[in-house]
Amino acid sequence: MAPKGKGAEKGKGKGKAETEDKGTKVKGAQQINVRHILCEKHGKKEEALEKLKAGGKFDEVARAFSEDKARAGGALGWKRRGDLDATFEDVAFELEASTTANPKYAETKTGHGYHIIMVDGRK
């Protein structure tokens, strides 16, 4: 396992394991503060994506398009691993934290429908 903290990269010559974890993966988290937009139909999810790509704020697009009970801007709150649908969770825990004004989001499909997922915070 790679060492943590600022001193992790100071070792010379024996640091192979330190770079193997870096790739495109986000630093592991035990909990995430997650939002989503849930749409039953693919077409509606695509409309929501277009709004986001045009610069719409994630929470405003969620209020307009999401079809679930998370009407408060799509907020699901803080979730631990195991609290969410496994497919949803796999995508959500890989996302880096961002803001509703400048969201970094990903998509997935579960038994509930099509999700656009964004993470507000990680810990």
Phi and psi restraints in degrees (range 20) as a CNS / XPLOR table:
assign (resid 1 and name C) (resid 2 and name N)
       (resid 2 and name CA) (resid 2 and name C) 1.0 -72.0 20.0 2
assign (resid 2 and name N) (resid 2 and name CA)
       (resid 2 and name C) (resid 3 and name N) 1.0 140.8 20.0 2
assign (resid 2 and name C) (resid 3 and name N)
       (resid 3 and name CA) (resid 3 and name C) 1.0 -65.0 20.0 2
assign (resid 3 and name N) (resid 3 and name CA)
       (resid 3 and name C) (resid 4 and name N) 1.0 155.8 20.0 2
assign (resid 3 and name C) (resid 4 and name N)
       (resid 4 and name CA) (resid 4 and name C) 1.0 -106.3 20.0 2
assign (resid 4 and name N) (resid 4 and name CA)
       (resid 4 and name C) (resid 5 and name N) 1.0 163.0 20.0 2
assign (resid 4 and name C) (resid 5 and name N)
       (resid 5 and name CA) (resid 5 and name C) 1.0 93.2 20.0 2
assign (resid 5 and name N) (resid 5 and name CA)
       (resid 5 and name C) (resid 6 and name N) 1.0 -179.2 20.0 2
assign (resid 5 and name C) (resid 6 and name N)
       (resid 6 and name CA) (resid 6 and name C) 1.0 -66.4 20.0 2
assign (resid 6 and name N) (resid 6 and name CA)
       (resid 6 and name C) (resid 7 and name N) 1.0 -32.7 20.0 2
assign (resid 6 and name C) (resid 7 and name N)
       (resid 7 and name CA) (resid 7 and name C) 1.0 -78.2 20.0 2
assign (resid 7 and name N) (resid 7 and name CA)
       (resid 7 and name C) (resid 8 and name N) 1.0 -1.3 20.0 2
assign (resid 7 and name C) (resid 8 and name N)
       (resid 8 and name CA) (resid 8 and name C) 1.0 -61.4 20.0 2
assign (resid 8 and name N) (resid 8 and name CA)
       (resid 8 and name C) (resid 9 and name N) 1.0 -29.8 20.0 2
assign (resid 8 and name C) (resid 9 and name N)
       (resid 9 and name CA) (resid 9 and name C) 1.0 -101.0 20.0 2
assign (resid 9 and name N) (resid 9 and name CA)
       (resid 9 and name C) (resid 10 and name N) 1.0 5.7 20.0 2
assign (resid 9 and name C) (resid 10 and name N)
       (resid 10 and name CA) (resid 10 and name C) 1.0 -77.7 20.0 2
assign (resid 10 and name N) (resid 10 and name CA)
       (resid 10 and name C) (resid 11 and name N) 1.0 -26.9 20.0 2
assign (resid 10 and name C) (resid 11 and name N)
       (resid 11 and name CA) (resid 11 and name C) 1.0 -62.1 20.0 2
assign (resid 11 and name N) (resid 11 and name CA)
       (resid 11 and name C) (resid 12 and name N) 1.0 137.0 20.0 2
assign (resid 11 and name C) (resid 12 and name N)
       (resid 12 and name CA) (resid 12 and name C) 1.0 -109.8 20.0 2
assign (resid 12 and name N) (resid 12 and name CA)
       (resid 12 and name C) (resid 13 and name N) 1.0 137.2 20.0 2
assign (resid 12 and name C) (resid 13 and name N)
       (resid 13 and name CA) (resid 13 and name C) 1.0 87.2 20.0 2
assign (resid 13 and name N) (resid 13 and name CA)
       (resid 13 and name C) (resid 14 and name N) 1.0 -28.6 20.0 2
assign (resid 13 and name C) (resid 14 and name N)
       (resid 14 and name CA) (resid 14 and name C) 1.0 -117.0 20.0 2
assign (resid 14 and name N) (resid 14 and name CA)
       (resid 14 and name C) (resid 15 and name N) 1.0 26.9 20.0 2
assign (resid 14 and name C) (resid 15 and name N)
       (resid 15 and name CA) (resid 15 and name C) 1.0 -102.0 20.0 2
assign (resid 15 and name N) (resid 15 and name CA)
       (resid 15 and name C) (resid 16 and name N) 1.0 25.9 20.0 2
assign (resid 15 and name C) (resid 16 and name N)
       (resid 16 and name CA) (resid 16 and name C) 1.0 -57.1 20.0 2
assign (resid 16 and name N) (resid 16 and name CA)
       (resid 16 and name C) (resid 17 and name N) 1.0 -47.0 20.0 2
assign (resid 16 and name C) (resid 17 and name N)
       (resid 17 and name CA) (resid 17 and name C) 1.0 -61.5 20.0 2
assign (resid 17 and name N) (resid 17 and name CA)
       (resid 17 and name C) (resid 18 and name N) 1.0 -27.2 20.0 2
assign (resid 17 and name C) (resid 18 and name N)
       (resid 18 and name CA) (resid 18 and name C) 1.0 -64.7 20.0 2
assign (resid 18 and name N) (resid 18 and name CA)
       (resid 18 and name C) (resid 19 and name N) 1.0 -33.8 20.0 2
assign (resid 18 and name C) (resid 19 and name N)
       (resid 19 and name CA) (resid 19 and name C) 1.0 -89.5 20.0 2
assign (resid 19 and name N) (resid 19 and name CA)
       (resid 19 and name C) (resid 20 and name N) 1.0 -17.7 20.0 2
assign (resid 19 and name C) (resid 20 and name N)
       (resid 20 and name CA) (resid 20 and name C) 1.0 -65.2 20.0 2
assign (resid 20 and name N) (resid 20 and name CA)
       (resid 20 and name C) (resid 21 and name N) 1.0 -31.9 20.0 2
assign (resid 20 and name C) (resid 21 and name N)
       (resid 21 and name CA) (resid 21 and name C) 1.0 -80.2 20.0 2
assign (resid 21 and name N) (resid 21 and name CA)
       (resid 21 and name C) (resid 22 and name N) 1.0 -15.7 20.0 2
assign (resid 21 and name C) (resid 22 and name N)
       (resid 22 and name CA) (resid 22 and name C) 1.0 -73.3 20.0 2
assign (resid 22 and name N) (resid 22 and name CA)
       (resid 22 and name C) (resid 23 and name N) 1.0 -53.4 20.0 2
assign (resid 22 and name C) (resid 23 and name N)
       (resid 23 and name CA) (resid 23 and name C) 1.0 21.3 20.0 2
assign (resid 23 and name N) (resid 23 and name CA)
       (resid 23 and name C) (resid 24 and name N) 1.0 -135.7 20.0 2
assign (resid 23 and name C) (resid 24 and name N)
       (resid 24 and name CA) (resid 24 and name C) 1.0 -104.3 20.0 2
assign (resid 24 and name N) (resid 24 and name CA)
       (resid 24 and name C) (resid 25 and name N) 1.0 4.2 20.0 2
assign (resid 24 and name C) (resid 25 and name N)
       (resid 25 and name CA) (resid 25 and name C) 1.0 -75.1 20.0 2
assign (resid 25 and name N) (resid 25 and name CA)
       (resid 25 and name C) (resid 26 and name N) 1.0 149.3 20.0 2
assign (resid 25 and name C) (resid 26 and name N)
       (resid 26 and name CA) (resid 26 and name C) 1.0 -87.5 20.0 2
assign (resid 26 and name N) (resid 26 and name CA)
       (resid 26 and name C) (resid 27 and name N) 1.0 149.3 20.0 2
assign (resid 26 and name C) (resid 27 and name N)
       (resid 27 and name CA) (resid 27 and name C) 1.0 -53.9 20.0 2
assign (resid 27 and name N) (resid 27 and name CA)
       (resid 27 and name C) (resid 28 and name N) 1.0 135.7 20.0 2
assign (resid 27 and name C) (resid 28 and name N)
       (resid 28 and name CA) (resid 28 and name C) 1.0 -56.5 20.0 2
assign (resid 28 and name N) (resid 28 and name CA)
       (resid 28 and name C) (resid 29 and name N) 1.0 147.1 20.0 2
assign (resid 28 and name C) (resid 29 and name N)
       (resid 29 and name CA) (resid 29 and name C) 1.0 -135.9 20.0 2
assign (resid 29 and name N) (resid 29 and name CA)
       (resid 29 and name C) (resid 30 and name N) 1.0 150.4 20.0 2
assign (resid 29 and name C) (resid 30 and name N)
       (resid 30 and name CA) (resid 30 and name C) 1.0 -89.8 20.0 2
assign (resid 30 and name N) (resid 30 and name CA)
       (resid 30 and name C) (resid 31 and name N) 1.0 -28.5 20.0 2
assign (resid 30 and name C) (resid 31 and name N)
       (resid 31 and name CA) (resid 31 and name C) 1.0 -140.2 20.0 2
assign (resid 31 and name N) (resid 31 and name CA)
       (resid 31 and name C) (resid 32 and name N) 1.0 151.2 20.0 2
assign (resid 31 and name C) (resid 32 and name N)
       (resid 32 and name CA) (resid 32 and name C) 1.0 -132.6 20.0 2
assign (resid 32 and name N) (resid 32 and name CA)
       (resid 32 and name C) (resid 33 and name N) 1.0 147.2 20.0 2
assign (resid 32 and name C) (resid 33 and name N)
       (resid 33 and name CA) (resid 33 and name C) 1.0 -97.8 20.0 2
assign (resid 33 and name N) (resid 33 and name CA)
       (resid 33 and name C) (resid 34 and name N) 1.0 107.6 20.0 2
assign (resid 33 and name C) (resid 34 and name N)
       (resid 34 and name CA) (resid 34 and name C) 1.0 -117.5 20.0 2
assign (resid 34 and name N) (resid 34 and name CA)
       (resid 34 and name C) (resid 35 and name N) 1.0 148.3 20.0 2
assign (resid 34 and name C) (resid 35 and name N)
       (resid 35 and name CA) (resid 35 and name C) 1.0 -125.8 20.0 2
assign (resid 35 and name N) (resid 35 and name CA)
       (resid 35 and name C) (resid 36 and name N) 1.0 156.6 20.0 2
assign (resid 35 and name C) (resid 36 and name N)
       (resid 36 and name CA) (resid 36 and name C) 1.0 -152.5 20.0 2
assign (resid 36 and name N) (resid 36 and name CA)
       (resid 36 and name C) (resid 37 and name N) 1.0 163.4 20.0 2
assign (resid 36 and name C) (resid 37 and name N)
       (resid 37 and name CA) (resid 37 and name C) 1.0 -119.5 20.0 2
assign (resid 37 and name N) (resid 37 and name CA)
       (resid 37 and name C) (resid 38 and name N) 1.0 121.2 20.0 2
assign (resid 37 and name C) (resid 38 and name N)
       (resid 38 and name CA) (resid 38 and name C) 1.0 -110.5 20.0 2
assign (resid 38 and name N) (resid 38 and name CA)
       (resid 38 and name C) (resid 39 and name N) 1.0 125.3 20.0 2
assign (resid 38 and name C) (resid 39 and name N)
       (resid 39 and name CA) (resid 39 and name C) 1.0 -128.7 20.0 2
assign (resid 39 and name N) (resid 39 and name CA)
       (resid 39 and name C) (resid 40 and name N) 1.0 135.7 20.0 2
assign (resid 39 and name C) (resid 40 and name N)
       (resid 40 and name CA) (resid 40 and name C) 1.0 -71.7 20.0 2
assign (resid 40 and name N) (resid 40 and name CA)
       (resid 40 and name C) (resid 41 and name N) 1.0 -36.4 20.0 2
assign (resid 40 and name C) (resid 41 and name N)
       (resid 41 and name CA) (resid 41 and name C) 1.0 -105.4 20.0 2
assign (resid 41 and name N) (resid 41 and name CA)
       (resid 41 and name C) (resid 42 and name N) 1.0 140.5 20.0 2
assign (resid 41 and name C) (resid 42 and name N)
       (resid 42 and name CA) (resid 42 and name C) 1.0 -57.7 20.0 2
assign (resid 42 and name N) (resid 42 and name CA)
       (resid 42 and name C) (resid 43 and name N) 1.0 -41.0 20.0 2
assign (resid 42 and name C) (resid 43 and name N)
       (resid 43 and name CA) (resid 43 and name C) 1.0 -61.0 20.0 2
assign (resid 43 and name N) (resid 43 and name CA)
       (resid 43 and name C) (resid 44 and name N) 1.0 -40.2 20.0 2
assign (resid 43 and name C) (resid 44 and name N)
       (resid 44 and name CA) (resid 44 and name C) 1.0 -69.1 20.0 2
assign (resid 44 and name N) (resid 44 and name CA)
       (resid 44 and name C) (resid 45 and name N) 1.0 -38.3 20.0 2
assign (resid 44 and name C) (resid 45 and name N)
       (resid 45 and name CA) (resid 45 and name C) 1.0 -62.3 20.0 2
assign (resid 45 and name N) (resid 45 and name CA)
       (resid 45 and name C) (resid 46 and name N) 1.0 -39.2 20.0 2
assign (resid 45 and name C) (resid 46 and name N)
       (resid 46 and name CA) (resid 46 and name C) 1.0 -65.1 20.0 2
assign (resid 46 and name N) (resid 46 and name CA)
       (resid 46 and name C) (resid 47 and name N) 1.0 -38.0 20.0 2
assign (resid 46 and name C) (resid 47 and name N)
       (resid 47 and name CA) (resid 47 and name C) 1.0 -61.9 20.0 2
assign (resid 47 and name N) (resid 47 and name CA)
       (resid 47 and name C) (resid 48 and name N) 1.0 -44.9 20.0 2
assign (resid 47 and name C) (resid 48 and name N)
       (resid 48 and name CA) (resid 48 and name C) 1.0 -62.1 20.0 2
assign (resid 48 and name N) (resid 48 and name CA)
       (resid 48 and name C) (resid 49 and name N) 1.0 -41.3 20.0 2
assign (resid 48 and name C) (resid 49 and name N)
       (resid 49 and name CA) (resid 49 and name C) 1.0 -61.2 20.0 2
assign (resid 49 and name N) (resid 49 and name CA)
       (resid 49 and name C) (resid 50 and name N) 1.0 -41.2 20.0 2
assign (resid 49 and name C) (resid 50 and name N)
       (resid 50 and name CA) (resid 50 and name C) 1.0 -61.2 20.0 2
assign (resid 50 and name N) (resid 50 and name CA)
       (resid 50 and name C) (resid 51 and name N) 1.0 -41.0 20.0 2
assign (resid 50 and name C) (resid 51 and name N)
       (resid 51 and name CA) (resid 51 and name C) 1.0 -62.4 20.0 2
assign (resid 51 and name N) (resid 51 and name CA)
       (resid 51 and name C) (resid 52 and name N) 1.0 -42.2 20.0 2
assign (resid 51 and name C) (resid 52 and name N)
       (resid 52 and name CA) (resid 52 and name C) 1.0 -65.3 20.0 2
assign (resid 52 and name N) (resid 52 and name CA)
       (resid 52 and name C) (resid 53 and name N) 1.0 -43.8 20.0 2
assign (resid 52 and name C) (resid 53 and name N)
       (resid 53 and name CA) (resid 53 and name C) 1.0 -64.9 20.0 2
assign (resid 53 and name N) (resid 53 and name CA)
       (resid 53 and name C) (resid 54 and name N) 1.0 -27.1 20.0 2
assign (resid 53 and name C) (resid 54 and name N)
       (resid 54 and name CA) (resid 54 and name C) 1.0 -82.8 20.0 2
assign (resid 54 and name N) (resid 54 and name CA)
       (resid 54 and name C) (resid 55 and name N) 1.0 3.0 20.0 2
assign (resid 54 and name C) (resid 55 and name N)
       (resid 55 and name CA) (resid 55 and name C) 1.0 102.1 20.0 2
assign (resid 55 and name N) (resid 55 and name CA)
       (resid 55 and name C) (resid 56 and name N) 1.0 9.9 20.0 2
assign (resid 55 and name C) (resid 56 and name N)
       (resid 56 and name CA) (resid 56 and name C) 1.0 -67.2 20.0 2
assign (resid 56 and name N) (resid 56 and name CA)
       (resid 56 and name C) (resid 57 and name N) 1.0 147.4 20.0 2
assign (resid 56 and name C) (resid 57 and name N)
       (resid 57 and name CA) (resid 57 and name C) 1.0 -74.5 20.0 2
assign (resid 57 and name N) (resid 57 and name CA)
       (resid 57 and name C) (resid 58 and name N) 1.0 139.1 20.0 2
assign (resid 57 and name C) (resid 58 and name N)
       (resid 58 and name CA) (resid 58 and name C) 1.0 -57.2 20.0 2
assign (resid 58 and name N) (resid 58 and name CA)
       (resid 58 and name C) (resid 59 and name N) 1.0 -45.2 20.0 2
assign (resid 58 and name C) (resid 59 and name N)
       (resid 59 and name CA) (resid 59 and name C) 1.0 -65.3 20.0 2
assign (resid 59 and name N) (resid 59 and name CA)
       (resid 59 and name C) (resid 60 and name N) 1.0 -35.9 20.0 2
assign (resid 59 and name C) (resid 60 and name N)
       (resid 60 and name CA) (resid 60 and name C) 1.0 -69.9 20.0 2
assign (resid 60 and name N) (resid 60 and name CA)
       (resid 60 and name C) (resid 61 and name N) 1.0 -41.1 20.0 2
assign (resid 60 and name C) (resid 61 and name N)
       (resid 61 and name CA) (resid 61 and name C) 1.0 -65.5 20.0 2
assign (resid 61 and name N) (resid 61 and name CA)
       (resid 61 and name C) (resid 62 and name N) 1.0 -38.9 20.0 2
assign (resid 61 and name C) (resid 62 and name N)
       (resid 62 and name CA) (resid 62 and name C) 1.0 -61.6 20.0 2
assign (resid 62 and name N) (resid 62 and name CA)
       (resid 62 and name C) (resid 63 and name N) 1.0 -44.1 20.0 2
assign (resid 62 and name C) (resid 63 and name N)
       (resid 63 and name CA) (resid 63 and name C) 1.0 -60.7 20.0 2
assign (resid 63 and name N) (resid 63 and name CA)
       (resid 63 and name C) (resid 64 and name N) 1.0 -36.5 20.0 2
assign (resid 63 and name C) (resid 64 and name N)
       (resid 64 and name CA) (resid 64 and name C) 1.0 -80.8 20.0 2
assign (resid 64 and name N) (resid 64 and name CA)
       (resid 64 and name C) (resid 65 and name N) 1.0 -32.9 20.0 2
assign (resid 64 and name C) (resid 65 and name N)
       (resid 65 and name CA) (resid 65 and name C) 1.0 -114.7 20.0 2
assign (resid 65 and name N) (resid 65 and name CA)
       (resid 65 and name C) (resid 66 and name N) 1.0 -26.0 20.0 2
assign (resid 65 and name C) (resid 66 and name N)
       (resid 66 and name CA) (resid 66 and name C) 1.0 -67.7 20.0 2
assign (resid 66 and name N) (resid 66 and name CA)
       (resid 66 and name C) (resid 67 and name N) 1.0 139.8 20.0 2
assign (resid 66 and name C) (resid 67 and name N)
       (resid 67 and name CA) (resid 67 and name C) 1.0 -109.6 20.0 2
assign (resid 67 and name N) (resid 67 and name CA)
       (resid 67 and name C) (resid 68 and name N) 1.0 23.1 20.0 2
assign (resid 67 and name C) (resid 68 and name N)
       (resid 68 and name CA) (resid 68 and name C) 1.0 -117.1 20.0 2
assign (resid 68 and name N) (resid 68 and name CA)
       (resid 68 and name C) (resid 69 and name N) 1.0 -171.3 20.0 2
assign (resid 68 and name C) (resid 69 and name N)
       (resid 69 and name CA) (resid 69 and name C) 1.0 -80.6 20.0 2
assign (resid 69 and name N) (resid 69 and name CA)
       (resid 69 and name C) (resid 70 and name N) 1.0 -8.9 20.0 2
assign (resid 69 and name C) (resid 70 and name N)
       (resid 70 and name CA) (resid 70 and name C) 1.0 -82.0 20.0 2
assign (resid 70 and name N) (resid 70 and name CA)
       (resid 70 and name C) (resid 71 and name N) 1.0 61.6 20.0 2
assign (resid 70 and name C) (resid 71 and name N)
       (resid 71 and name CA) (resid 71 and name C) 1.0 -75.3 20.0 2
assign (resid 71 and name N) (resid 71 and name CA)
       (resid 71 and name C) (resid 72 and name N) 1.0 -13.0 20.0 2
assign (resid 71 and name C) (resid 72 and name N)
       (resid 72 and name CA) (resid 72 and name C) 1.0 -77.7 20.0 2
assign (resid 72 and name N) (resid 72 and name CA)
       (resid 72 and name C) (resid 73 and name N) 1.0 62.8 20.0 2
assign (resid 72 and name C) (resid 73 and name N)
       (resid 73 and name CA) (resid 73 and name C) 1.0 69.9 20.0 2
assign (resid 73 and name N) (resid 73 and name CA)
       (resid 73 and name C) (resid 74 and name N) 1.0 22.0 20.0 2
assign (resid 73 and name C) (resid 74 and name N)
       (resid 74 and name CA) (resid 74 and name C) 1.0 80.7 20.0 2
assign (resid 74 and name N) (resid 74 and name CA)
       (resid 74 and name C) (resid 75 and name N) 1.0 6.5 20.0 2
assign (resid 74 and name C) (resid 75 and name N)
       (resid 75 and name CA) (resid 75 and name C) 1.0 -67.6 20.0 2
assign (resid 75 and name N) (resid 75 and name CA)
       (resid 75 and name C) (resid 76 and name N) 1.0 127.2 20.0 2
assign (resid 75 and name C) (resid 76 and name N)
       (resid 76 and name CA) (resid 76 and name C) 1.0 -105.3 20.0 2
assign (resid 76 and name N) (resid 76 and name CA)
       (resid 76 and name C) (resid 77 and name N) 1.0 -12.9 20.0 2
assign (resid 76 and name C) (resid 77 and name N)
       (resid 77 and name CA) (resid 77 and name C) 1.0 87.2 20.0 2
assign (resid 77 and name N) (resid 77 and name CA)
       (resid 77 and name C) (resid 78 and name N) 1.0 -168.9 20.0 2
assign (resid 77 and name C) (resid 78 and name N)
       (resid 78 and name CA) (resid 78 and name C) 1.0 -76.7 20.0 2
assign (resid 78 and name N) (resid 78 and name CA)
       (resid 78 and name C) (resid 79 and name N) 1.0 128.5 20.0 2
assign (resid 78 and name C) (resid 79 and name N)
       (resid 79 and name CA) (resid 79 and name C) 1.0 -128.7 20.0 2
assign (resid 79 and name N) (resid 79 and name CA)
       (resid 79 and name C) (resid 80 and name N) 1.0 142.2 20.0 2
assign (resid 79 and name C) (resid 80 and name N)
       (resid 80 and name CA) (resid 80 and name C) 1.0 -97.3 20.0 2
assign (resid 80 and name N) (resid 80 and name CA)
       (resid 80 and name C) (resid 81 and name N) 1.0 163.1 20.0 2
assign (resid 80 and name C) (resid 81 and name N)
       (resid 81 and name CA) (resid 81 and name C) 1.0 -58.8 20.0 2
assign (resid 81 and name N) (resid 81 and name CA)
       (resid 81 and name C) (resid 82 and name N) 1.0 134.2 20.0 2
assign (resid 81 and name C) (resid 82 and name N)
       (resid 82 and name CA) (resid 82 and name C) 1.0 97.9 20.0 2
assign (resid 82 and name N) (resid 82 and name CA)
       (resid 82 and name C) (resid 83 and name N) 1.0 -12.7 20.0 2
assign (resid 82 and name C) (resid 83 and name N)
       (resid 83 and name CA) (resid 83 and name C) 1.0 -81.0 20.0 2
assign (resid 83 and name N) (resid 83 and name CA)
       (resid 83 and name C) (resid 84 and name N) 1.0 -20.8 20.0 2
assign (resid 83 and name C) (resid 84 and name N)
       (resid 84 and name CA) (resid 84 and name C) 1.0 -116.8 20.0 2
assign (resid 84 and name N) (resid 84 and name CA)
       (resid 84 and name C) (resid 85 and name N) 1.0 166.4 20.0 2
assign (resid 84 and name C) (resid 85 and name N)
       (resid 85 and name CA) (resid 85 and name C) 1.0 -52.9 20.0 2
assign (resid 85 and name N) (resid 85 and name CA)
       (resid 85 and name C) (resid 86 and name N) 1.0 134.6 20.0 2
assign (resid 85 and name C) (resid 86 and name N)
       (resid 86 and name CA) (resid 86 and name C) 1.0 -57.2 20.0 2
assign (resid 86 and name N) (resid 86 and name CA)
       (resid 86 and name C) (resid 87 and name N) 1.0 -41.0 20.0 2
assign (resid 86 and name C) (resid 87 and name N)
       (resid 87 and name CA) (resid 87 and name C) 1.0 -65.3 20.0 2
assign (resid 87 and name N) (resid 87 and name CA)
       (resid 87 and name C) (resid 88 and name N) 1.0 -45.2 20.0 2
assign (resid 87 and name C) (resid 88 and name N)
       (resid 88 and name CA) (resid 88 and name C) 1.0 -61.1 20.0 2
assign (resid 88 and name N) (resid 88 and name CA)
       (resid 88 and name C) (resid 89 and name N) 1.0 -47.5 20.0 2
assign (resid 88 and name C) (resid 89 and name N)
       (resid 89 and name CA) (resid 89 and name C) 1.0 -61.5 20.0 2
assign (resid 89 and name N) (resid 89 and name CA)
       (resid 89 and name C) (resid 90 and name N) 1.0 -42.3 20.0 2
assign (resid 89 and name C) (resid 90 and name N)
       (resid 90 and name CA) (resid 90 and name C) 1.0 -55.8 20.0 2
assign (resid 90 and name N) (resid 90 and name CA)
       (resid 90 and name C) (resid 91 and name N) 1.0 -42.3 20.0 2
assign (resid 90 and name C) (resid 91 and name N)
       (resid 91 and name CA) (resid 91 and name C) 1.0 -73.6 20.0 2
assign (resid 91 and name N) (resid 91 and name CA)
       (resid 91 and name C) (resid 92 and name N) 1.0 -46.9 20.0 2
assign (resid 91 and name C) (resid 92 and name N)
       (resid 92 and name CA) (resid 92 and name C) 1.0 -61.9 20.0 2
assign (resid 92 and name N) (resid 92 and name CA)
       (resid 92 and name C) (resid 93 and name N) 1.0 -42.7 20.0 2
assign (resid 92 and name C) (resid 93 and name N)
       (resid 93 and name CA) (resid 93 and name C) 1.0 -73.5 20.0 2
assign (resid 93 and name N) (resid 93 and name CA)
       (resid 93 and name C) (resid 94 and name N) 1.0 -11.3 20.0 2
assign (resid 93 and name C) (resid 94 and name N)
       (resid 94 and name CA) (resid 94 and name C) 1.0 -89.9 20.0 2
assign (resid 94 and name N) (resid 94 and name CA)
       (resid 94 and name C) (resid 95 and name N) 1.0 -13.6 20.0 2
assign (resid 94 and name C) (resid 95 and name N)
       (resid 95 and name CA) (resid 95 and name C) 1.0 -78.8 20.0 2
assign (resid 95 and name N) (resid 95 and name CA)
       (resid 95 and name C) (resid 96 and name N) 1.0 142.6 20.0 2
assign (resid 95 and name C) (resid 96 and name N)
       (resid 96 and name CA) (resid 96 and name C) 1.0 -84.3 20.0 2
assign (resid 96 and name N) (resid 96 and name CA)
       (resid 96 and name C) (resid 97 and name N) 1.0 156.4 20.0 2
assign (resid 96 and name C) (resid 97 and name N)
       (resid 97 and name CA) (resid 97 and name C) 1.0 -68.1 20.0 2
assign (resid 97 and name N) (resid 97 and name CA)
       (resid 97 and name C) (resid 98 and name N) 1.0 144.1 20.0 2
assign (resid 97 and name C) (resid 98 and name N)
       (resid 98 and name CA) (resid 98 and name C) 1.0 -149.3 20.0 2
assign (resid 98 and name N) (resid 98 and name CA)
       (resid 98 and name C) (resid 99 and name N) 1.0 -177.8 20.0 2
assign (resid 98 and name C) (resid 99 and name N)
       (resid 99 and name CA) (resid 99 and name C) 1.0 -108.1 20.0 2
assign (resid 99 and name N) (resid 99 and name CA)
       (resid 99 and name C) (resid 100 and name N) 1.0 159.7 20.0 2
assign (resid 99 and name C) (resid 100 and name N)
       (resid 100 and name CA) (resid 100 and name C) 1.0 -66.1 20.0 2
assign (resid 100 and name N) (resid 100 and name CA)
       (resid 100 and name C) (resid 101 and name N) 1.0 -27.6 20.0 2
assign (resid 100 and name C) (resid 101 and name N)
       (resid 101 and name CA) (resid 101 and name C) 1.0 -75.6 20.0 2
assign (resid 101 and name N) (resid 101 and name CA)
       (resid 101 and name C) (resid 102 and name N) 1.0 -27.5 20.0 2
assign (resid 101 and name C) (resid 102 and name N)
       (resid 102 and name CA) (resid 102 and name C) 1.0 -137.5 20.0 2
assign (resid 102 and name N) (resid 102 and name CA)
       (resid 102 and name C) (resid 103 and name N) 1.0 67.6 20.0 2
assign (resid 102 and name C) (resid 103 and name N)
       (resid 103 and name CA) (resid 103 and name C) 1.0 -75.1 20.0 2
assign (resid 103 and name N) (resid 103 and name CA)
       (resid 103 and name C) (resid 104 and name N) 1.0 145.4 20.0 2
assign (resid 103 and name C) (resid 104 and name N)
       (resid 104 and name CA) (resid 104 and name C) 1.0 -110.2 20.0 2
assign (resid 104 and name N) (resid 104 and name CA)
       (resid 104 and name C) (resid 105 and name N) 1.0 119.8 20.0 2
assign (resid 104 and name C) (resid 105 and name N)
       (resid 105 and name CA) (resid 105 and name C) 1.0 -133.7 20.0 2
assign (resid 105 and name N) (resid 105 and name CA)
       (resid 105 and name C) (resid 106 and name N) 1.0 166.5 20.0 2
assign (resid 105 and name C) (resid 106 and name N)
       (resid 106 and name CA) (resid 106 and name C) 1.0 -142.4 20.0 2
assign (resid 106 and name N) (resid 106 and name CA)
       (resid 106 and name C) (resid 107 and name N) 1.0 165.0 20.0 2
assign (resid 106 and name C) (resid 107 and name N)
       (resid 107 and name CA) (resid 107 and name C) 1.0 -118.7 20.0 2
assign (resid 107 and name N) (resid 107 and name CA)
       (resid 107 and name C) (resid 108 and name N) 1.0 151.9 20.0 2
assign (resid 107 and name C) (resid 108 and name N)
       (resid 108 and name CA) (resid 108 and name C) 1.0 -157.2 20.0 2
assign (resid 108 and name N) (resid 108 and name CA)
       (resid 108 and name C) (resid 109 and name N) 1.0 165.9 20.0 2
assign (resid 108 and name C) (resid 109 and name N)
       (resid 109 and name CA) (resid 109 and name C) 1.0 -123.7 20.0 2
assign (resid 109 and name N) (resid 109 and name CA)
       (resid 109 and name C) (resid 110 and name N) 1.0 132.6 20.0 2
assign (resid 109 and name C) (resid 110 and name N)
       (resid 110 and name CA) (resid 110 and name C) 1.0 -127.0 20.0 2
assign (resid 110 and name N) (resid 110 and name CA)
       (resid 110 and name C) (resid 111 and name N) 1.0 -174.8 20.0 2
assign (resid 110 and name C) (resid 111 and name N)
       (resid 111 and name CA) (resid 111 and name C) 1.0 -65.3 20.0 2
assign (resid 111 and name N) (resid 111 and name CA)
       (resid 111 and name C) (resid 112 and name N) 1.0 -16.0 20.0 2
assign (resid 111 and name C) (resid 112 and name N)
       (resid 112 and name CA) (resid 112 and name C) 1.0 -86.6 20.0 2
assign (resid 112 and name N) (resid 112 and name CA)
       (resid 112 and name C) (resid 113 and name N) 1.0 -21.6 20.0 2
assign (resid 112 and name C) (resid 113 and name N)
       (resid 113 and name CA) (resid 113 and name C) 1.0 140.0 20.0 2
assign (resid 113 and name N) (resid 113 and name CA)
       (resid 113 and name C) (resid 114 and name N) 1.0 -155.1 20.0 2
assign (resid 113 and name C) (resid 114 and name N)
       (resid 114 and name CA) (resid 114 and name C) 1.0 -96.6 20.0 2
assign (resid 114 and name N) (resid 114 and name CA)
       (resid 114 and name C) (resid 115 and name N) 1.0 130.8 20.0 2
assign (resid 114 and name C) (resid 115 and name N)
       (resid 115 and name CA) (resid 115 and name C) 1.0 -117.8 20.0 2
assign (resid 115 and name N) (resid 115 and name CA)
       (resid 115 and name C) (resid 116 and name N) 1.0 140.2 20.0 2
assign (resid 115 and name C) (resid 116 and name N)
       (resid 116 and name CA) (resid 116 and name C) 1.0 -112.2 20.0 2
assign (resid 116 and name N) (resid 116 and name CA)
       (resid 116 and name C) (resid 117 and name N) 1.0 121.8 20.0 2
assign (resid 116 and name C) (resid 117 and name N)
       (resid 117 and name CA) (resid 117 and name C) 1.0 -114.3 20.0 2
assign (resid 117 and name N) (resid 117 and name CA)
       (resid 117 and name C) (resid 118 and name N) 1.0 141.2 20.0 2
assign (resid 117 and name C) (resid 118 and name N)
       (resid 118 and name CA) (resid 118 and name C) 1.0 -139.9 20.0 2
assign (resid 118 and name N) (resid 118 and name CA)
       (resid 118 and name C) (resid 119 and name N) 1.0 147.8 20.0 2
assign (resid 118 and name C) (resid 119 and name N)
       (resid 119 and name CA) (resid 119 and name C) 1.0 -115.1 20.0 2
assign (resid 119 and name N) (resid 119 and name CA)
       (resid 119 and name C) (resid 120 and name N) 1.0 125.6 20.0 2
assign (resid 119 and name C) (resid 120 and name N)
       (resid 120 and name CA) (resid 120 and name C) 1.0 -82.9 20.0 2
assign (resid 120 and name N) (resid 120 and name CA)
       (resid 120 and name C) (resid 121 and name N) 1.0 -35.0 20.0 2
assign (resid 120 and name C) (resid 121 and name N)
       (resid 121 and name CA) (resid 121 and name C) 1.0 -157.0 20.0 2
assign (resid 121 and name N) (resid 121 and name CA)
       (resid 121 and name C) (resid 122 and name N) 1.0 159.3 20.0 2
assign (resid 121 and name C) (resid 122 and name N)
       (resid 122 and name CA) (resid 122 and name C) 1.0 -136.8 20.0 2
assign (resid 122 and name N) (resid 122 and name CA)
       (resid 122 and name C) (resid 123 and name N) 1.0 140.3 20.0 2
